[in-house]
């Protein structure tokens, strides 16, 4: 693990391999360790997986609960650490990647987004606000039960691993302030969707869905695909929203194929 100072943050990241830089951005209530399999299996590229603001071992800084701030954190990482790179993002991380691709195509050479939404409906926004309310005390029975329920609903195959996955997510969340900040950013996509900005994304984007994903169903992928000038859809079978838990080798296979297609 390496640390780097970027604006108001101390960012923790792990890098492996050599070659073309690929930056891996995790989802809400996760950290960089969710990409360990990909970092070990994706040969021929130089992967960097970093902890988002207030997640894992990255500090919180001065959070403002906006997608723009999380996107600028990613841009700062690219500018400071990797230079122009392919950006791979899951869920929240995919939304961050799309924002950065629209803002700085000189740094985001192309993007791969998995289980990603560019807009959230009223029910989803209410979900995020409910989770923000419970995250004030991540040690509470209420928050732990909610995170367990969310995790169970996001798994389609690996339900026998539920306890281990929940424990890992609780570790990534820590005191909950980074979780609250990121959940607020996602809730903001109800009033201010990212979708209109996708027309500004001039790099190729691979959009990846999972057959059992109820959090980001096919409709979410279609919205992104219709808004992007240059995009292609891929699907991972035998997986729910947490596709990198349900079918991690399937995720690796899709990433390997998409990265090789445009080398």
C-alpha positions in Angstrom: 0.0 0.0 0.0 1.2 3.5 -0.9 -0.1 6.9 0.2 -0.1 10.2 -1.8 -1.3 13.6 -0.8 -3.9 15.0 -3.2 -5.5 18.3 -2.3 -7.1 17.8 1.1 -6.6 14.0 1.2 -4.1 11.3 2.0 -5.0 8.7 -0.6 -4.2 5.1 0.0 -3.7 2.9 -3.1 -2.2 -0.4 -4.3 -0.5 -0.9 -7.6 0.6 -4.0 -9.4 2.0 -5.0 -12.8 3.5 -2.9 -15.6 2.4 -1.4 -18.9 -0.7 0.6 -19.7 -2.1 2.3 -16.5 -5.6 1.2 -15.4 -7.2 2.8 -12.4 -9.8 0.8 -10.5 -12.5 2.7 -8.6 -14.6 0.8 -6.0 -18.3 1.2 -5.0 -20.1 2.5 -1.9 -19.2 0.7 1.3 -16.1 -0.9 -0.3 -12.4 -0.2 -0.6 -9.5 -1.0 -2.9 -9.3 -4.6 -1.7 -12.4 -5.5 -3.8 -10.1 -5.4 -6.8 -7.5 -7.8 -5.5 -8.3 -10.6 -7.9 -8.2 -8.3 -10.9 -4.9 -6.8 -9.8 -3.4 -10.3 -9.6 -4.9 -11.6 -12.8 -4.8 -8.7 -15.2 -1.3 -9.1 -16.6 0.1 -6.8 -19.2 -1.3 -3.6 -17.6 -0.3 -1.5 -14.6 -3.3 -1.4 -12.2 -3.9 1.1 -9.5 -6.7 0.6 -7.0 -7.3 3.5 -4.6 -9.6 4.1 -1.6 -12.3 6.7 -2.2 -12.6 9.7 0.2 -13.4 8.5 3.7 -13.3 4.8 2.7 -10.7 2.2 3.6 -7.4 4.0 4.5 -8.0 7.3 2.6 -8.7 10.3 4.8 -12.0 12.2 4.7 -10.7 15.7 4.1 -13.4 18.3 3.8 -16.3 16.4 2.2 -19.2 18.2 0.5 -21.3 15.2 -0.6 -21.1 15.9 -4.3 -20.2 13.8 -7.3 -18.1 16.6 -8.6 -15.8 16.4 -5.5 -15.4 12.7 -5.9 -14.7 13.2 -9.6 -12.1 15.8 -8.9 -10.5 13.4 -6.4 -10.1 10.9 -9.3 -8.8 13.5 -11.6 -6.2 14.5 -9.0 -5.1 10.9 -8.7 -4.7 10.6 -12.4 -2.8 13.9 -12.6 -0.6 13.1 -9.6 0.0 9.4 -9.9 -0.7 7.7 -13.2 -1.1 10.2 -16.0 -3.7 9.4 -18.7 -5.2 6.1 -18.0 -8.1 3.7 -18.5 -10.6 4.1 -15.7 -12.6 1.1 -14.5 -15.4 1.9 -12.0 -18.0 -0.2 -10.2 -21.4 1.3 -9.2 -20.5 4.6 -7.4 -17.0 4.3 -8.9 -18.5 4.0 -12.3 -20.5 7.2 -11.9 -17.3 8.9 -10.7 -15.5 7.6 -13.7 -18.1 8.9 -16.1 -18.0 12.4 -14.5 -14.3 12.5 -14.8 -14.4 11.3 -18.4 -16.7 14.2 -19.3 -14.6 16.7 -17.5 -11.1 15.6 -18.5 -10.8 13.4 -21.6 -7.1 14.2 -21.7 -6.7 12.1 -18.5 -9.4 9.5 -18.9 -8.4 7.7 -22.1 -11.5 5.4 -21.9 -13.7 4.0 -19.3 -15.3 0.7 -18.2 -18.3 1.1 -15.9 -19.9 -1.8 -14.1 -23.3 -1.8 -12.4 -23.5 1.9 -12.8 -26.3 4.5 -12.9 -26.3 8.1 -14.1 -29.6 9.0 -12.5 -31.5 7.8 -9.4 -35.2 7.8 -8.9 -37.2 9.1 -5.9 -37.2 5.7 -4.2 -33.4 5.3 -4.6 -32.8 8.8 -3.3 -35.0 8.0 -0.3 -32.9 4.8 0.2 -29.7 6.8 0.3 -31.1 9.3 2.7 -32.3 6.5 5.0 -28.8 4.9 5.0 -27.2 8.3 5.7 -29.4 8.6 8.8 -28.3 5.3 10.2 -24.6 5.8 9.3 -24.2 8.3 12.1 -23.4 5.3 14.2 -21.9 2.5 12.1 -21.6 0.3 15.3 -25.3 0.4 15.8 -27.5 -2.6 15.4 -29.7 -0.6 13.0 -26.8 0.3 10.6 -25.3 -3.2 10.7 -28.7 -4.8 9.9 -29.3 -2.4 7.1 -25.9 -3.0 5.5 -26.4 -6.7 5.9 -29.8 -6.5 4.2 -28.4 -4.4 1.4 -25.5 -6.8 0.9 -27.8 -9.8 0.8 -30.0 -8.1 -1.8 -27.0 -7.3 -4.0 -25.8 -11.0 -4.1 -27.2 -13.5 -6.4 -24.8 -16.5 -6.1 -22.4 -16.0 -3.2 -24.9 -15.8 -0.4 -22.9 -18.4 1.6 -20.2 -15.6 1.9 -22.6 -13.0 3.2 -21.1 -12.7 6.7 -17.5 -12.3 5.3 -18.7 -9.7 2.8 -20.6 -7.7 5.4 -17.5 -7.7 7.7 -15.3 -6.5 4.8 -17.8 -3.7 4.0 -18.0 -2.6 7.6 -14.2 -2.3 7.7 -14.3 -0.2 4.5 -17.0 2.1 5.9 -15.1 2.7 9.2 -16.8 5.6 11.1 -19.3 6.1 8.4 -18.4 9.7 7.4 -17.1 8.7 4.0 -20.1 6.4 3.4 -22.4 9.3 4.3 -20.6 11.6 2.0 -20.7 9.2 -1.0 -24.3 8.3 -0.4 -25.2 12.0 -0.4 -23.4 12.3 -3.7 -25.5 9.5 -5.2 -28.7 10.8 -3.8 -27.9 14.1 -5.5 -28.3 12.3 -8.9 -32.1 12.5 -8.3 -32.3 16.3 -8.6 -29.3 16.7 -10.8 -28.7 13.6 -13.0 -25.4 13.0 -14.6 -27.1 11.8 -17.8 -27.0 15.1 -19.7 -23.2 15.4 -19.3 -22.7 12.0 -20.9 -22.9 13.7 -24.3 -19.6 15.4 -23.4 -17.8 12.0 -23.0 -15.8 11.7 -26.2 -13.8 8.6 -25.2 -15.0 5.0 -25.7 -17.0 3.6 -22.7 -17.7 -0.1 -22.1 -20.9 -0.5 -20.0 -21.1 -3.7 -18.1 -24.2 -5.1 -16.5 -25.0 -8.3 -14.6 -28.0 -10.6 -15.2 -29.2 -10.6 -11.6 -28.5 -7.0 -10.8 -31.6 -5.4 -9.2 -29.8 -2.3 -7.9 -28.7 -1.2 -11.4 -31.0 -3.1 -13.8 -30.9 -3.1 -17.6 -32.8 0.2 -17.7 -29.9 2.0 -16.0 -27.4 0.6 -18.6 -29.8 1.6 -21.4 -30.0 5.2 -20.2 -26.2 5.4 -20.1 -25.7 3.7 -23.5 -28.3 6.0 -25.2 -26.6 9.1 -23.8 -23.0 8.2 -24.7 -21.6 9.0 -28.2 -19.3 5.9 -28.2 -20.3 2.9 -26.0 -20.7 -0.8 -26.1 -22.6 -3.1 -23.7 -21.3 -6.3 -22.1 -23.1 -8.6 -19.6 -21.8 -10.9 -16.8 -23.9 -14.0 -16.1 -24.5 -15.6 -12.7 -24.1 -12.3 -10.8 -26.1 -9.7 -8.9 -25.1 -6.1 -8.2 -22.0 -7.2 -6.3 -20.7 -8.9 -9.4 -17.1 -9.0 -8.2 -18.3 -11.1 -5.3 -20.7 -13.4 -7.2 -18.6 -13.9 -10.3 -15.2 -12.3 -9.9 -13.6 -14.3 -12.7 -16.4 -13.2 -15.0 -15.5 -9.6 -14.2 -11.8 -10.3 -14.9 -12.7 -11.9 -18.2 -14.8 -8.9 -19.3 -12.0 -6.4 -18.2 -9.4 -8.5 -20.0 -11.4 -8.6 -23.2 -12.3 -4.9 -23.2 -8.7 -3.8 -22.3 -7.3 -6.0 -25.1 -9.8 -4.8 -27.7 -8.4 -1.3 -27.7 -4.8 -1.6 -26.8 
